[in-house]
Amino acid sequence: MTKLCEGRIAVVTGAGRGIGREHALMLAHHGAKVVVNDLGGEVDGSGGDLSPAQQVVNEITEAGGEAVVNGDDVSDFDGAKRMIDTAVENFGGLDVVINNAGILRDRMLTNMTEAEWDAVIAVHLKGTFAPSRHAAAYWRERAKAGESNDARIINTSSVSGLYGNPGQTNYGAAKAGIAAFTIIAAQELYRYGVTVNAVAPAALTRMTENLGMGQGSEEEREQMHPRWIAPIVTWLASAESAPVTGRVFEASGKVLAVANMWHRGPAVEPVDDPVGIGLLVKKMIAEAQPNSDMSGAPVTGPGRPTPY
């Protein structure tokens, strides 16, 4: 069997369960040495338990692979540094960071608390920034010392952030931020031999089981299994993916796609009088592609969020 990631050293956050677990197992199966990071908290981020991460490490080592546990909080800046150091100290370097850790505290905007907002933004957005920042500094120092990198950052966005989902202003805002972070970080880090991409997965996990995903037939449950996300992530972690950076991929057992992200739509000549703006906006909206639903398809029927 071709091993795409033979000898590569990877950190996977939130790897004790669900999608992250599948990432860690497939990376190890393809020859990577893996730091299995997981705080082991509940879906809302509370609590902590290292046993899920240890179980993943045990499964990898029993199969002949190499892996170690890290239980640091991804949203803690110093903890994220320890996470990166764990890879360097145990395996001698770092090639891949997969930012996957996440929590949910869903609520409609009118009822969302400050704590619910802050917790989700911290884990998802800061929890993507902090490990990436320390990894980027490591790779920059290597480049400055004349050493070459063939490194990867792979972030986890969401269709909620790309297309929107009611009840998830906190989660969707964080995931949209991660998509933007991915594009900008890709532009900044390419000079150091680092690519940055993101995946927007759709899978049935303990985070999504209450959202109605994969609750239909046996075939649909299989299509929503988290194992479908790992192949694109494993490929992105490999040397083969070097030409690809700054992209966001949708992934599930139903689809593998590249998101087109924001593009300028219909435009008009600017005017300096707000009285005339209404007709111009109406013209542009009429010519523009509608926003998408959670499947990525344009919304054209009832519920389209525009009066025009």
PECORJO-V851290 format. One record per run of one state. SS is the DSSP state (2 for helix, 1 for strand, 0 for the rest). FROM is the first residue (numbers start at 0). TO is the last residue. If there is no record, write none. Layout:
SS:FROM:TO  SS:FROM:TO
//
This chain:
0:0:7  1:8:11  0:12:16  2:17:28  0:29:31  1:32:36  0:37:49  2:50:61  0:62:64  1:65:69  0:70:75  2:76:90  0:91:94  1:95:98  0:99:105  1:106:106  0:107:112  2:113:143  0:144:149  1:150:156  0:157:157  2:158:162  0:163:166  1:167:167  2:168:191  0:192:192  1:193:200  0:201:207  2:208:210  0:211:216  2:217:222  0:223:225  2:226:236  0:237:237  2:238:242  0:243:246  1:247:250  0:251:254  1:255:257  0:258:272  2:273:286  0:287:290  1:291:291  0:292:296  1:297:297  0:298:307
//
